[in-house]
Amino acid sequence: MSHTRDFSGYRWNYPSLRWPGDAGLALSFVLNVEEGAEFSLSAGDERNEGRHEVNHEIVGVPDLCMESQFEYGARVGYWRITRMLMDAGVPLTLNACGRALEATPWIAGDAVEQGFEICCHGWRWESHAGMQEAEERERIARTAATVTRLTGRAPVGWHTKSSASPNTRRLLAEHGGFLYDSDAYNDDLPYYLAVAGRPHLVLPYAFDTNDMRFFDSFAYVRGDDFADYAIDAFECLLEESRHAPRMMSIGLHTRIIGRPGRIGGLRKLLAHIAGRQGVWCATREQIARHWLATVPPDALATGGRP
């Protein structure tokens, strides 16, 4: 259960890659679908989830307030967000928990109909840190099998909630079929690692350009807070991408940005990026496939943890 860390990364020596359309910046919108995968006594779990619009864990009895807060994301937020992105012509990756799709199979059906990518977000809305290897292997297989059954297509991406375990990447490689994982927050560009003796692609994610900050630290209060921060990040990366490729992740949650008091922030962000030159909006699968086809795994020694 050990791992190594690499603080060097690209050291500003980035590959000469350009994204499709001669774009310098690849922009990835990710919508997390977790409703039904949260912990709840009503579902037979040992505890209730304690974080939603408030941080308050109910112990010993079902938490009907928390459950209904999560339900909002599937009942209302998913549709409000996805239709806004579709109207803007923005490709979308769903980070979907396996048990969430079991509870909301119509979301899987809609994703197929609309051409959304579905990336595995674990079986449950839980960290894999400290999870026993046999249990984690089963969770990976069960999640991938559920996505395949409900969509007719095997998933190619993986992203653990919070921290993965030191075994996660090796288990993904052993399972086969995964092109990438997003269990890293350490760069503005994809990179390769050696996992189980083979090159493995990492597409870093981001916690800052992410609507979870409405809940996690209350750094965002109004929709404009989210939009303004994401726009600042977008402008910085777009400027840098004139000289070297960049990638930006926008993290969304159905029950968070999908609320009427926050959705305006997403609308403002989409209006800002609309029609901008040098930007390629893509699913994470599209980004991964372009990188794999353009940057040979042995071309660069890059950073991250195995």
SEFI-367182 format. One record per residue (C-alpha): residue in one letter; chain; y, z, x. Coordinates in Angstrom, 1 decimal, padded with zeros to 4 digits. Example, Ala and Ser with C-alpha at 12.3 -4.5 7.8 and 13.67 -1.06 7.14 Angstrom:
// residues 2
('A' 'A' (-004.5 007.8 012.3))
('S' 'A' (-001.1 007.1 013.7))
//
This chain:
// residues 306
('M' 'A' (000.0 000.0 000.0))
('S' 'A' (002.4 -000.9 002.8))
('H' 'A' (004.9 -003.7 003.1))
('T' 'A' (007.4 -005.0 005.7))
('R' 'A' (011.1 -005.7 005.2))
('D' 'A' (013.2 -008.5 006.6))
('F' 'A' (016.9 -008.0 006.9))
('S' 'A' (017.7 -011.3 008.6))
('G' 'A' (017.1 -013.9 005.9))
('Y' 'A' (018.7 -017.3 006.6))
('R' 'A' (021.4 -015.8 008.8))
('W' 'A' (023.7 -018.5 007.3))
('N' 'A' (021.4 -021.3 008.6))
('Y' 'A' (020.7 -022.7 005.2))
('P' 'A' (018.6 -025.9 004.6))
('S' 'A' (020.5 -029.1 003.9))
('L' 'A' (019.0 -029.4 000.4))
('R' 'A' (021.0 -030.7 -002.6))
('W' 'A' (020.0 -030.1 -006.1))
('P' 'A' (019.5 -033.0 -008.6))
('G' 'A' (022.7 -034.9 -009.3))
('D' 'A' (024.0 -034.0 -005.8))
('A' 'A' (024.7 -030.5 -007.1))
('G' 'A' (025.3 -027.6 -004.7))
('L' 'A' (024.7 -024.8 -007.2))
('A' 'A' (021.6 -024.3 -009.3))
('L' 'A' (022.3 -022.2 -012.4))
('S' 'A' (019.5 -020.3 -014.1))
('F' 'A' (019.8 -018.7 -017.5))
('V' 'A' (017.0 -016.2 -018.1))
('L' 'A' (016.4 -014.5 -021.5))
('N' 'A' (014.2 -011.5 -021.4))
('V' 'A' (011.8 -011.1 -024.4))
('E' 'A' (010.6 -007.5 -024.3))
('E' 'A' (010.6 -006.4 -027.9))
('G' 'A' (007.1 -005.1 -028.9))
('A' 'A' (006.3 -004.3 -025.3))
('E' 'A' (008.3 -001.1 -025.1))
('F' 'A' (006.5 002.2 -025.1))
('S' 'A' (006.2 003.9 -028.5))
('L' 'A' (003.9 006.5 -030.0))
('S' 'A' (003.6 004.3 -033.1))
('A' 'A' (001.8 001.7 -030.9))
('G' 'A' (-000.6 004.3 -029.5))
('D' 'A' (001.2 004.9 -026.3))
('E' 'A' (001.5 008.3 -024.6))
('R' 'A' (005.4 008.3 -024.9))
('N' 'A' (008.4 006.7 -026.4))
('E' 'A' (010.8 004.4 -024.5))
('G' 'A' (014.0 006.5 -023.8))
('R' 'A' (016.6 003.7 -023.1))
('H' 'A' (018.2 001.5 -025.8))
('E' 'A' (021.7 001.7 -027.1))
('V' 'A' (021.6 005.3 -026.0))
('N' 'A' (019.5 007.2 -023.4))
('H' 'A' (017.5 009.6 -025.5))
('E' 'A' (013.8 010.0 -025.4))
('I' 'A' (012.1 011.5 -028.5))
('V' 'A' (009.0 013.5 -027.5))
('G' 'A' (005.9 014.1 -029.6))
('V' 'A' (006.8 012.0 -032.6))
('P' 'A' (007.5 008.3 -033.2))
('D' 'A' (011.1 007.3 -032.4))
('L' 'A' (012.0 005.1 -035.4))
('C' 'A' (015.6 004.7 -034.1))
('M' 'A' (014.5 003.3 -030.8))
('E' 'A' (011.9 001.0 -032.4))
('S' 'A' (014.5 -000.5 -034.8))
('Q' 'A' (016.9 -001.0 -031.9))
('F' 'A' (014.3 -003.1 -030.1))
('E' 'A' (013.4 -005.0 -033.3))
('Y' 'A' (017.0 -006.3 -033.5))
('G' 'A' (016.3 -008.5 -030.5))
('A' 'A' (013.5 -010.3 -032.1))
('R' 'A' (014.9 -010.4 -035.6))
('V' 'A' (018.5 -011.5 -034.8))
('G' 'A' (019.4 -011.6 -031.1))
('Y' 'A' (016.8 -014.2 -030.0))
('W' 'A' (018.0 -016.7 -032.5))
('R' 'A' (021.7 -016.0 -031.9))
('I' 'A' (021.4 -016.5 -028.1))
('T' 'A' (019.0 -019.4 -028.0))
('R' 'A' (020.9 -021.5 -030.5))
('M' 'A' (024.2 -020.9 -028.6))
('L' 'A' (022.5 -022.0 -025.4))
('M' 'A' (020.9 -025.0 -027.1))
('D' 'A' (024.3 -026.1 -028.5))
('A' 'A' (025.6 -025.9 -024.9))
('G' 'A' (022.7 -028.0 -023.7))
('V' 'A' (021.6 -025.3 -021.2))
('P' 'A' (017.9 -025.2 -020.2))
('L' 'A' (016.4 -021.7 -020.6))
('T' 'A' (013.7 -019.6 -019.0))
('L' 'A' (012.2 -016.8 -021.1))
('N' 'A' (011.0 -013.8 -019.2))
('A' 'A' (008.4 -012.7 -021.8))
('C' 'A' (006.2 -009.7 -021.8))
('G' 'A' (002.7 -010.5 -022.9))
('R' 'A' (002.6 -007.9 -025.6))
('A' 'A' (006.0 -008.9 -026.8))
('L' 'A' (004.7 -012.4 -027.5))
('E' 'A' (001.7 -011.0 -029.2))
('A' 'A' (004.0 -009.1 -031.6))
('T' 'A' (006.3 -012.2 -032.1))
('P' 'A' (004.2 -015.3 -031.8))
('W' 'A' (006.9 -017.3 -033.6))
('I' 'A' (009.0 -016.9 -030.5))
('A' 'A' (006.3 -018.5 -028.4))
('G' 'A' (006.1 -021.3 -030.9))
('D' 'A' (009.9 -021.8 -030.9))
('A' 'A' (009.9 -021.8 -027.1))
('V' 'A' (007.4 -024.6 -027.0))
('E' 'A' (009.2 -026.6 -029.6))
('Q' 'A' (012.6 -026.2 -027.8))
('G' 'A' (011.1 -026.9 -024.3))
('F' 'A' (011.9 -023.4 -022.9))
('E' 'A' (010.0 -022.2 -019.9))
('I' 'A' (008.0 -019.0 -020.3))
('C' 'A' (007.8 -016.8 -017.2))
('C' 'A' (005.4 -013.9 -017.3))
('H' 'A' (007.3 -010.6 -017.4))
('G' 'A' (004.3 -008.3 -017.2))
('W' 'A' (002.0 -007.2 -020.1))
('R' 'A' (004.3 -004.3 -020.9))
('W' 'A' (007.9 -003.6 -020.3))
('E' 'A' (007.1 -001.4 -017.3))
('S' 'A' (007.3 -001.2 -013.5))
('H' 'A' (004.2 -002.0 -011.5))
('A' 'A' (005.2 000.4 -008.7))
('G' 'A' (002.3 002.8 -008.1))
('M' 'A' (-000.1 000.9 -010.4))
('Q' 'A' (-003.7 000.8 -009.3))
('E' 'A' (-004.8 -002.5 -008.0))
('A' 'A' (-007.6 -003.1 -010.5))
('E' 'A' (-005.2 -002.3 -013.4))
('E' 'A' (-002.5 -004.5 -012.1))
('R' 'A' (-005.0 -007.4 -011.6))
('E' 'A' (-006.1 -007.0 -015.2))
('R' 'A' (-002.4 -006.9 -016.4))
('I' 'A' (-001.6 -010.2 -014.6))
('A' 'A' (-004.6 -012.0 -016.0))
('R' 'A' (-004.1 -010.7 -019.5))
('T' 'A' (-000.4 -011.7 -019.5))
('A' 'A' (-001.1 -015.2 -018.2))
('A' 'A' (-004.0 -015.7 -020.7))
('T' 'A' (-001.8 -014.6 -023.6))
('V' 'A' (001.1 -017.0 -022.6))
('T' 'A' (-001.5 -019.8 -022.2))
('R' 'A' (-003.1 -019.1 -025.6))
('L' 'A' (000.2 -018.9 -027.5))
('T' 'A' (001.9 -021.8 -025.9))
('G' 'A' (-000.9 -024.1 -024.8))
('R' 'A' (000.4 -024.1 -021.2))
('A' 'A' (-000.3 -021.8 -018.3))
('P' 'A' (002.7 -020.0 -016.9))
('V' 'A' (003.9 -020.8 -013.4))
('G' 'A' (006.3 -017.9 -012.8))
('W' 'A' (006.1 -014.1 -012.7))
('H' 'A' (008.8 -011.4 -012.8))
('T' 'A' (008.0 -007.7 -012.9))
('K' 'A' (010.3 -005.3 -014.7))
('S' 'A' (011.9 -003.1 -012.1))
('S' 'A' (009.8 -002.8 -009.0))
('A' 'A' (006.6 -004.8 -008.3))
('S' 'A' (003.9 -003.1 -006.3))
('P' 'A' (003.0 -004.0 -002.7))
('N' 'A' (000.0 -005.7 -004.1))
('T' 'A' (001.7 -007.9 -006.8))
('R' 'A' (002.2 -011.0 -004.8))
('R' 'A' (-001.3 -011.0 -003.3))
('L' 'A' (-002.7 -010.6 -006.8))
('L' 'A' (-000.6 -013.4 -008.1))
('A' 'A' (-001.9 -015.6 -005.3))
('E' 'A' (-005.5 -014.6 -006.0))
('H' 'A' (-005.0 -015.3 -009.7))
('G' 'A' (-003.8 -018.8 -008.9))
('G' 'A' (-001.4 -021.1 -010.8))
('F' 'A' (001.8 -019.3 -010.1))
('L' 'A' (004.5 -021.4 -008.3))
('Y' 'A' (006.9 -018.6 -007.8))
('D' 'A' (007.9 -015.0 -008.5))
('S' 'A' (011.3 -013.5 -009.0))
('D' 'A' (010.5 -010.0 -007.8))
('A' 'A' (013.4 -009.9 -005.3))
('Y' 'A' (017.2 -009.4 -005.4))
('N' 'A' (018.0 -010.1 -001.7))
('D' 'A' (019.4 -013.7 -001.6))
('D' 'A' (021.3 -016.4 -003.3))
('L' 'A' (018.7 -019.0 -002.5))
('P' 'A' (014.9 -019.3 -002.8))
('Y' 'A' (012.7 -018.7 000.2))
('Y' 'A' (009.1 -018.7 001.3))
('L' 'A' (006.8 -015.9 002.3))
('A' 'A' (003.3 -015.9 003.7))
('V' 'A' (001.1 -014.3 001.1))
('A' 'A' (-002.7 -014.2 001.5))
('G' 'A' (-002.3 -016.7 004.3))
('R' 'A' (-000.4 -019.2 002.3))
('P' 'A' (003.3 -020.0 001.7))
('H' 'A' (004.6 -018.3 -001.5))
('L' 'A' (007.9 -019.1 -003.1))
('V' 'A' (010.4 -016.4 -004.2))
('L' 'A' (013.3 -017.2 -006.6))
('P' 'A' (015.5 -014.1 -006.3))
('Y' 'A' (016.9 -012.6 -009.5))
('A' 'A' (020.1 -010.5 -010.0))
('F' 'A' (021.0 -007.2 -011.6))
('D' 'A' (024.7 -007.7 -011.4))
('T' 'A' (025.2 -010.9 -013.3))
('N' 'A' (023.0 -009.4 -016.0))
('D' 'A' (023.8 -008.0 -019.5))
('M' 'A' (021.7 -004.9 -018.8))
('R' 'A' (024.8 -003.4 -017.3))
('F' 'A' (026.0 -002.8 -020.9))
('F' 'A' (023.2 -000.2 -021.0))
('D' 'A' (022.4 000.7 -017.4))
('S' 'A' (025.7 001.8 -016.0))
('F' 'A' (028.1 000.8 -018.8))
('A' 'A' (030.0 -001.3 -016.3))
('Y' 'A' (030.3 -003.8 -019.1))
('V' 'A' (031.7 -002.5 -022.4))
('R' 'A' (033.2 -005.6 -024.0))
('G' 'A' (031.8 -009.1 -024.0))
('D' 'A' (034.6 -010.2 -021.7))
('D' 'A' (033.5 -007.8 -019.1))
('F' 'A' (030.2 -009.6 -018.7))
('A' 'A' (031.8 -013.0 -018.8))
('D' 'A' (034.6 -012.3 -016.3))
('Y' 'A' (032.1 -010.8 -013.8))
('A' 'A' (029.7 -013.7 -014.1))
('I' 'A' (032.6 -016.2 -013.9))
('D' 'A' (033.8 -014.6 -010.6))
('A' 'A' (030.3 -014.9 -009.2))
('F' 'A' (030.0 -018.5 -010.4))
('E' 'A' (033.2 -019.5 -008.8))
('C' 'A' (032.3 -017.8 -005.4))
('L' 'A' (028.9 -019.5 -005.3))
('L' 'A' (030.2 -022.9 -006.4))
('E' 'A' (032.8 -022.8 -003.6))
('E' 'A' (030.1 -021.9 -001.1))
('S' 'A' (027.8 -024.6 -002.4))
('R' 'A' (030.2 -027.2 -001.1))
('H' 'A' (028.7 -026.4 002.3))
('A' 'A' (025.2 -025.1 001.6))
('P' 'A' (023.0 -024.9 -001.5))
('R' 'A' (023.3 -021.9 -003.7))
('M' 'A' (021.4 -020.5 -006.7))
('M' 'A' (022.7 -018.2 -009.4))
('S' 'A' (020.8 -016.2 -012.0))
('I' 'A' (022.2 -015.0 -015.4))
('G' 'A' (020.1 -012.3 -016.9))
('L' 'A' (020.2 -011.9 -020.7))
('H' 'A' (018.4 -009.7 -023.2))
('T' 'A' (017.9 -010.4 -026.9))
('R' 'A' (018.8 -006.9 -028.0))
('I' 'A' (021.8 -006.6 -025.7))
('I' 'A' (024.0 -009.7 -025.4))
('G' 'A' (022.6 -010.8 -028.8))
('R' 'A' (024.7 -008.2 -030.6))
('P' 'A' (027.8 -009.6 -032.4))
('G' 'A' (030.2 -007.5 -030.4))
('R' 'A' (028.8 -008.9 -027.1))
('I' 'A' (027.8 -012.5 -027.8))
('G' 'A' (031.4 -013.7 -027.2))
('G' 'A' (030.9 -013.0 -023.6))
('L' 'A' (028.1 -015.5 -023.4))
('R' 'A' (030.2 -018.0 -025.3))
('K' 'A' (033.1 -017.5 -022.9))
('L' 'A' (030.8 -018.0 -019.9))
('L' 'A' (029.3 -021.2 -021.3))
('A' 'A' (032.8 -022.6 -022.0))
('H' 'A' (033.8 -021.9 -018.4))
('I' 'A' (030.9 -023.8 -016.8))
('A' 'A' (030.8 -026.7 -019.3))
('G' 'A' (031.4 -030.0 -017.6))
('R' 'A' (031.9 -028.5 -014.1))
('Q' 'A' (030.9 -030.8 -011.3))
('G' 'A' (028.4 -029.7 -008.6))
('V' 'A' (026.4 -027.6 -011.0))
('W' 'A' (022.7 -028.1 -012.0))
('C' 'A' (021.6 -026.0 -015.0))
('A' 'A' (017.8 -025.7 -014.8))
('T' 'A' (014.8 -023.6 -015.7))
('R' 'A' (013.3 -021.5 -012.9))
('E' 'A' (010.3 -023.8 -012.9))
('Q' 'A' (012.5 -026.8 -012.4))
('I' 'A' (014.3 -025.0 -009.5))
('A' 'A' (010.9 -024.0 -008.0))
('R' 'A' (009.5 -027.5 -008.2))
('H' 'A' (012.6 -029.1 -006.7))
('W' 'A' (012.5 -026.6 -003.8))
('L' 'A' (008.8 -027.1 -003.2))
('A' 'A' (009.3 -030.9 -003.1))
('T' 'A' (012.4 -030.9 -000.9))
('V' 'A' (012.1 -028.0 001.5))
('P' 'A' (008.7 -027.9 003.3))
('P' 'A' (007.2 -024.3 003.5))
('D' 'A' (007.0 -024.6 007.3))
('A' 'A' (010.6 -025.8 007.8))
('L' 'A' (012.2 -022.4 007.9))
('A' 'A' (011.3 -018.8 008.8))
('T' 'A' (012.9 -016.8 005.9))
('G' 'A' (013.2 -013.3 004.7))
('G' 'A' (011.8 -010.9 002.1))
('R' 'A' (008.8 -008.8 001.8))
('P' 'A' (005.1 -009.9 001.7))
//
